[in-house]
Amino acid sequence: MTSLEVKALPVTQPIGTFYSCKIRARDLVGISWVDVRRMSNEMGEIDKYIGIQRRISPSRVEKLRDYVKSPDATFPTSIIVAVPQECASYDENTCILRLSEYMDSDNPEGSVTYDNIAKILDGQHRIRAFATSDGKSFQFDFDGEGDYELSVSVFVGADLPTQATIFSIVNLAQTKVNKSLVYDLFALAKTRSPQKSAHLIAVSLDKKEKSPLFKSIKRLGTATPNRKPGSETLTQAAFVEALVPYLTDDKDKDRDFFLIDPEGTPPVIWNARSKAPLFRSLFLAQDEGRIAQILWSYFDAVVNRWPRAWNELEKGVILKRTNGFRALMSVFGDYYSAALGRRPIGEFIAFEEFERIFGFTEIEDDGFTAEIFQPGSAGESKLKKEFVSGLERWKKKQAEESIFS
């Protein structure tokens, strides 16, 4: 194939005219290429950089490749490409945009082969998700007429400065969506998912008046209107991301499964621990209420053990903030399992049982400061070690009492 014809509409904006069209993923893979920003290898071009794109991220491509195969995959925003003037012609009567390779016998270096017609300005990872590892061949077979189609904006004859401007504007103008808002929107989903379950539990603990997390969670990641300033010390994203690992080892596979079979039971998804996540059975039983009760009891114990640190709203006290919460959630499974003993997973544990274990952690109310446990992963890890040490002291005490009883 040396040319590709697609239906297109011209769109005129201040930067110029481009063509809005749909192109099959297999065809776009076939004609596109990436001009990665790099240092020139040309003689005499010291410290000269060429190209406009960032390097491909293999991990991001893999995630998108899995997403492409999911039952509700969608890429509604346009991929942006630049095509040389010599490679494009538009018929206003038929609204057909013809993209062709260009062969210049007088100047072979000016020729453009079919696989280099479209330079990608935005969307390289989305396109690569449909391609083989070398990026040259289409790798999926999709059912249905028309194949997998992508929305594409085609700039014809744009010079390099214009291409760079388009890339910069598109990427600098993008605002990263607040994760808490994303998790909140899971409530609107018709089918189940670990993210939706974690969201429901977060909302429950935030709404119940006697909950240790009452009005403490920023549902949308920003301050909630009509709440006491500074009282919301956690984001919904922090809560959900700390809880989801106790429900599943692969949240996206679970979500995809329920999209296809809402009433089914997902296959066992276990990781190297060789056991299911702690609350896997409760999640599959749709018993979010029991999970919320157990977490409520756990954090009630934290409140009783360190009441001033938990209720302090000053920023320098970290127990009820992200670092403290994440550290507490990271050890929650071990504390719950220790308190359970031989009782079955899912059984309620009274806060007094958790509180007895927390009593062996050698930090007092005034010890949860940002100076001691600095912001970031290092401070979180240091606090987690304190909680783990407390649990180990409790276990040792239990073992000694067992010997002498």
C-alpha positions as CSV (number, residue, x, y, z in Angstrom):
1,M,0.0,0.0,0.0
2,T,1.3,3.4,-0.9
3,S,-1.6,5.6,0.1
4,L,-4.5,5.9,2.5
5,E,-7.9,7.6,2.0
6,V,-10.0,8.8,4.9
7,K,-13.1,11.0,5.3
8,A,-12.0,14.3,6.9
9,L,-13.3,17.7,7.7
10,P,-11.1,20.8,7.7
11,V,-11.0,22.8,11.0
12,T,-9.7,26.3,11.0
13,Q,-8.2,27.8,14.2
14,P,-5.6,30.6,14.9
15,I,-2.7,28.3,14.5
16,G,-3.9,27.2,11.0
17,T,-6.1,24.6,9.4
18,F,-6.0,20.9,10.3
19,Y,-8.2,17.9,9.3
20,S,-10.3,16.0,11.7
21,C,-10.8,12.4,10.8
22,K,-11.1,8.8,12.0
23,I,-8.4,6.3,11.0
24,R,-8.3,2.6,11.8
25,A,-5.7,1.7,14.4
26,R,-3.9,-0.7,12.0
27,D,-3.6,2.0,9.4
28,L,-2.3,4.6,11.8
29,V,0.3,2.2,13.1
30,G,1.3,1.6,9.4
31,I,1.9,5.3,8.5
32,S,3.1,6.9,11.7
33,W,6.5,7.4,13.3
34,V,7.9,9.2,16.4
35,D,10.6,11.9,16.3
36,V,12.1,11.5,19.7
37,R,14.1,14.5,21.0
38,R,17.8,13.6,21.1
39,M,21.2,15.0,20.6
40,S,22.2,15.3,16.9
41,N,24.8,13.0,15.5
42,E,25.7,15.2,12.6
43,M,29.3,16.5,12.4
44,G,29.7,20.0,13.7
45,E,26.4,20.0,15.5
46,I,27.7,20.0,19.1
47,D,25.0,20.2,21.8
48,K,22.3,20.5,19.1
49,Y,19.1,18.7,20.0
50,I,16.6,17.5,17.4
51,G,13.2,15.9,17.5
52,I,10.2,17.0,19.7
53,Q,8.8,13.9,21.4
54,R,9.7,12.3,24.8
55,R,11.0,8.8,24.8
56,I,8.5,5.9,24.8
57,S,7.8,4.5,28.2
58,P,7.5,0.7,27.9
59,S,5.6,0.4,31.2
60,R,3.0,2.9,30.0
61,V,2.7,1.1,26.7
62,E,2.1,-2.2,28.5
63,K,-0.6,-0.7,30.7
64,L,-2.3,0.8,27.6
65,R,-2.0,-2.5,25.8
66,D,-3.9,-4.2,28.6
67,Y,-6.4,-1.4,28.5
68,V,-7.0,-1.7,24.8
69,K,-8.2,-5.3,25.4
70,S,-10.6,-4.3,28.1
71,P,-14.4,-4.4,27.3
72,D,-14.9,-0.7,27.8
73,A,-11.7,0.7,26.3
74,T,-12.0,4.1,24.7
75,F,-9.7,6.8,23.4
76,P,-12.1,9.7,22.7
77,T,-9.5,12.5,22.5
78,S,-7.7,13.0,19.2
79,I,-4.3,11.8,18.3
80,I,-2.3,14.6,16.6
81,V,0.0,14.0,13.6
82,A,1.9,16.1,11.2
83,V,2.0,15.2,7.5
84,P,4.3,16.8,4.8
85,Q,2.5,18.9,2.2
86,E,3.8,16.6,-0.5
87,C,2.0,13.6,1.1
88,A,-1.5,15.0,1.5
89,S,-4.3,16.1,-0.8
90,Y,-7.9,17.0,0.1
91,D,-10.9,16.8,-2.2
92,E,-13.5,19.3,-0.9
93,N,-16.3,17.7,-3.0
94,T,-15.9,14.2,-1.5
95,C,-14.3,15.3,1.8
96,I,-11.6,12.7,1.2
97,L,-8.1,13.3,2.6
98,R,-5.5,11.2,0.7
99,L,-2.3,10.4,2.5
100,S,0.4,9.1,0.2
101,E,4.1,8.3,0.2
102,Y,6.3,10.7,-1.8
103,M,9.1,9.7,-4.0
104,D,11.6,12.4,-5.2
105,S,13.9,10.9,-7.8
106,D,16.0,14.1,-8.0
107,N,16.5,14.3,-4.2
108,P,16.0,10.8,-2.6
109,E,16.6,12.2,0.9
110,G,13.4,14.3,0.4
111,S,11.4,11.2,-0.2
112,V,8.8,10.0,2.3
113,T,8.0,6.3,2.5
114,Y,4.5,5.0,3.5
115,D,5.6,4.1,7.0
116,N,6.9,7.7,7.7
117,I,3.9,9.8,6.4
118,A,2.6,10.9,9.7
119,K,4.8,12.2,12.5
120,I,3.2,11.8,15.9
121,L,2.9,15.0,17.9
122,D,0.6,13.7,20.6
123,G,-0.6,10.2,21.3
124,Q,2.5,8.1,20.7
125,H,1.8,5.7,23.6
126,R,-1.8,5.2,22.5
127,I,-0.6,4.2,19.0
128,R,2.2,2.0,20.2
129,A,-0.3,0.1,22.4
130,F,-1.7,-1.3,19.2
131,A,1.7,-2.2,17.7
132,T,4.2,-4.9,18.1
133,S,7.3,-4.2,20.3
134,D,9.2,-2.5,17.4
135,G,6.2,-0.2,16.8
136,K,6.0,-1.1,13.1
137,S,3.2,-3.7,12.8
138,F,-0.4,-3.9,14.1
139,Q,-0.8,-6.8,16.6
140,F,-4.5,-7.1,17.4
141,D,-7.5,-8.6,15.7
142,F,-10.7,-6.9,16.6
143,D,-14.2,-8.1,16.0
144,G,-16.7,-6.0,14.2
145,E,-16.9,-4.0,11.0
146,G,-14.5,-1.1,10.7
147,D,-11.9,-2.4,13.1
148,Y,-10.7,-0.3,16.0
149,E,-11.0,3.4,15.0
150,L,-9.1,6.3,16.4
151,S,-9.9,10.0,16.3
152,V,-7.0,11.9,14.6
153,S,-6.2,15.5,13.9
154,V,-3.9,15.9,10.9
155,F,-1.8,19.0,10.4
156,V,-0.6,19.2,6.8
157,G,2.6,21.1,5.9
158,A,3.3,22.3,9.5
159,D,6.9,23.3,9.8
160,L,9.0,22.1,12.8
161,P,8.5,25.2,15.0
162,T,4.7,24.8,14.5
163,Q,4.9,21.1,15.4
164,A,6.9,21.9,18.5
165,T,4.4,24.6,19.5
166,I,1.5,22.2,19.1
167,F,3.3,19.5,21.2
168,S,4.1,22.1,23.9
169,I,0.7,23.6,24.1
170,V,-1.2,20.3,24.2
171,N,1.0,18.9,26.9
172,L,1.4,22.0,29.1
173,A,-2.3,22.8,28.9
174,Q,-3.3,19.4,30.2
175,T,-4.4,19.4,33.8
176,K,-3.9,16.2,35.7
177,V,-7.3,14.9,37.0
178,N,-7.5,14.8,40.7
179,K,-7.4,11.1,41.7
180,S,-10.0,11.6,44.5
181,L,-12.5,12.8,41.8
182,V,-11.8,9.7,39.7
183,Y,-12.5,7.4,42.6
184,D,-15.6,9.3,43.5
185,L,-17.0,8.7,40.0
186,F,-16.7,5.0,40.6
187,A,-20.0,5.4,42.5
188,L,-21.8,6.0,39.2
189,A,-20.6,2.7,37.8
190,K,-23.3,0.1,37.3
191,T,-21.0,-2.8,37.9
192,R,-18.8,-3.8,40.9
193,S,-15.1,-3.1,41.3
194,P,-12.6,-3.0,44.1
195,Q,-12.3,0.8,43.5
196,K,-16.1,1.2,43.9
197,S,-16.1,-0.9,47.1
198,A,-13.3,1.1,48.6
199,H,-15.1,4.3,47.7
200,L,-18.3,3.2,49.4
201,I,-16.3,2.3,52.6
202,A,-14.6,5.7,52.5
203,V,-17.9,7.5,52.2
204,S,-19.4,5.4,55.0
205,L,-16.7,6.2,57.5
206,D,-16.7,9.8,56.5
207,K,-20.4,10.2,56.9
208,K,-21.1,8.3,60.2
209,E,-21.1,10.8,63.1
210,K,-19.3,8.6,65.6
211,S,-16.8,7.3,63.1
212,P,-13.1,8.0,63.9
213,L,-12.9,9.4,60.3
214,F,-16.1,11.5,60.5
215,K,-15.8,14.5,58.2
216,S,-12.1,13.8,57.8
217,I,-11.9,12.7,54.1
218,K,-11.8,15.1,51.2
219,R,-14.2,13.3,48.8
220,L,-13.0,15.2,45.8
221,G,-9.4,15.8,46.9
222,T,-10.2,19.4,47.9
223,A,-11.8,21.0,50.9
224,T,-15.5,20.1,51.2
225,P,-17.8,23.2,51.6
226,N,-19.3,23.9,55.0
227,R,-16.8,21.8,56.9
228,K,-14.4,23.1,59.5
229,P,-11.2,24.4,57.7
230,G,-8.4,21.9,58.1
231,S,-10.6,19.2,59.6
232,E,-10.3,17.0,56.4
233,T,-6.8,15.6,56.8
234,L,-7.0,12.8,54.3
235,T,-8.0,12.6,50.6
236,Q,-10.3,9.9,49.3
237,A,-7.5,8.9,47.0
238,A,-5.2,8.2,50.0
239,F,-7.9,6.1,51.6
240,V,-8.9,4.1,48.5
241,E,-5.4,3.3,47.5
242,A,-4.5,2.1,51.0
243,L,-7.6,-0.2,51.2
244,V,-7.7,-1.7,47.6
245,P,-4.7,-4.0,48.2
246,Y,-6.8,-5.7,50.9
247,L,-9.5,-6.5,48.4
248,T,-7.6,-7.6,45.3
249,D,-4.2,-8.1,43.8
250,D,-5.4,-6.8,40.4
251,K,-8.1,-4.2,40.6
252,D,-8.3,-3.6,36.8
253,K,-8.8,-7.3,36.0
254,D,-11.5,-7.5,38.7
255,R,-13.2,-4.5,37.2
256,D,-13.0,-5.8,33.7
257,F,-14.4,-9.2,34.8
258,F,-17.5,-7.6,36.4
259,L,-18.1,-5.5,33.3
260,I,-18.5,-8.7,31.3
261,D,-20.1,-10.8,34.1
262,P,-21.7,-8.6,36.8
263,E,-23.0,-11.6,38.8
264,G,-20.0,-13.9,38.4
265,T,-17.1,-14.6,40.6
266,P,-13.6,-13.5,39.4
267,P,-10.9,-16.2,39.1
268,V,-8.5,-16.4,42.0
269,I,-5.9,-13.7,41.6
270,W,-3.0,-14.3,44.0
271,N,0.4,-12.8,44.0
272,A,3.8,-14.1,45.3
273,R,2.4,-14.2,48.9
274,S,0.5,-17.4,47.8
275,K,-2.6,-16.3,49.6
276,A,-5.6,-14.1,48.8
277,P,-5.7,-10.5,50.0
278,L,-7.1,-10.2,53.5
279,F,-10.6,-9.0,52.7
280,R,-10.9,-10.9,49.4
281,S,-13.8,-13.1,50.6
282,L,-15.7,-10.2,52.1
283,F,-15.3,-8.2,48.9
284,L,-16.5,-11.1,46.8
285,A,-19.5,-11.5,49.2
286,Q,-20.2,-7.8,48.7
287,D,-19.9,-7.3,52.5
288,E,-18.4,-3.8,52.4
289,G,-20.3,-3.1,55.7
290,R,-18.3,-5.6,57.6
291,I,-15.0,-4.2,56.2
292,A,-16.1,-0.7,57.3
293,Q,-17.0,-2.0,60.8
294,I,-13.5,-3.7,61.2
295,L,-11.7,-0.5,60.0
296,W,-13.9,1.6,62.3
297,S,-12.9,-0.5,65.3
298,Y,-9.2,-0.4,64.3
299,F,-9.1,3.4,64.1
300,D,-11.2,3.7,67.3
301,A,-8.3,2.0,68.9
302,V,-5.9,4.5,67.4
303,V,-8.0,7.3,68.7
304,N,-8.1,5.8,72.2
305,R,-4.3,5.2,72.3
306,W,-3.3,8.6,70.9
307,P,-6.3,11.0,71.3
308,R,-4.4,14.3,71.2
309,A,-2.3,13.3,68.2
310,W,-5.4,12.0,66.3
311,N,-7.5,15.0,66.9
312,E,-4.8,17.6,66.4
313,L,-5.4,19.6,63.2
314,E,-2.1,21.4,63.2
315,K,0.0,20.4,60.1
316,G,3.0,19.4,62.1
317,V,1.2,16.4,63.6
318,I,1.1,13.6,61.1
319,L,-0.9,10.7,62.7
320,K,-4.2,11.5,61.0
321,R,-2.5,12.8,57.8
322,T,-1.4,10.9,54.7
323,N,1.9,9.5,56.2
324,G,0.3,8.4,59.4
325,F,-2.8,6.9,57.7
326,R,-0.7,5.0,55.2
327,A,1.6,3.6,57.8
328,L,-1.4,2.5,59.9
329,M,-3.0,0.9,56.9
330,S,0.2,-0.9,55.9
331,V,0.3,-2.7,59.2
332,F,-3.5,-3.1,59.5
333,G,-3.5,-6.6,58.0
334,D,-0.8,-7.9,60.5
335,Y,-2.6,-6.3,63.5
336,Y,-6.0,-7.7,62.4
337,S,-4.5,-11.2,61.8
338,A,-2.7,-11.1,65.2
339,A,-5.9,-10.0,67.0
340,L,-7.9,-12.7,65.2
341,G,-5.8,-15.6,66.3
342,R,-7.6,-18.7,65.3
343,R,-10.9,-17.0,64.5
344,P,-12.0,-16.8,60.8
345,I,-11.1,-13.8,58.7
346,G,-14.0,-11.5,58.5
347,E,-14.9,-11.7,62.2
348,F,-15.3,-8.4,64.0
349,I,-12.6,-7.4,66.4
350,A,-13.5,-5.0,69.2
351,F,-11.4,-1.9,69.5
352,E,-10.1,-2.9,72.9
353,E,-8.2,-5.8,71.3
354,F,-6.5,-3.6,68.8
355,E,-5.8,-1.0,71.6
356,R,-4.0,-3.6,73.7
357,I,-1.6,-4.3,70.8
358,F,-1.1,-0.5,70.1
359,G,-0.1,-0.2,73.8
360,F,3.2,-1.9,72.9
361,T,4.1,0.9,70.4
362,E,6.6,3.2,72.2
363,I,5.4,6.5,70.8
364,E,3.4,8.9,72.9
365,D,0.9,11.6,71.9
366,D,3.5,14.2,71.3
367,G,5.7,12.0,69.2
368,F,3.9,12.1,65.9
369,T,5.6,15.2,64.5
370,A,6.9,16.0,61.0
371,E,10.3,16.6,62.5
372,I,10.6,13.0,63.6
373,F,8.6,11.4,60.8
374,Q,9.4,13.6,57.8
375,P,7.0,13.9,54.8
376,G,7.4,11.3,52.1
377,S,8.1,7.6,51.9
378,A,11.0,7.8,54.4
379,G,8.9,9.2,57.2
380,E,6.1,6.7,56.4
381,S,8.5,3.8,56.5
382,K,10.0,5.0,59.8
383,L,6.6,5.2,61.4
384,K,5.6,1.8,60.0
385,K,8.7,0.3,61.7
386,E,7.5,1.7,65.0
387,F,4.1,0.0,64.6
388,V,5.7,-3.3,63.5
389,S,8.1,-3.2,66.5
390,G,5.1,-2.7,68.8
391,L,3.3,-5.7,67.3
392,E,6.4,-7.8,67.7
393,R,6.7,-6.8,71.4
394,W,3.0,-7.8,71.9
395,K,3.6,-11.2,70.2
396,K,6.6,-11.8,72.5
397,K,4.5,-11.0,75.5
398,Q,1.7,-13.3,74.3
399,A,4.2,-16.1,73.8
400,E,5.7,-15.6,77.3
401,E,2.2,-15.7,78.9
402,S,1.4,-18.8,77.0
403,I,4.5,-20.6,78.4
404,F,3.7,-19.8,82.0
405,S,-0.1,-20.3,81.8
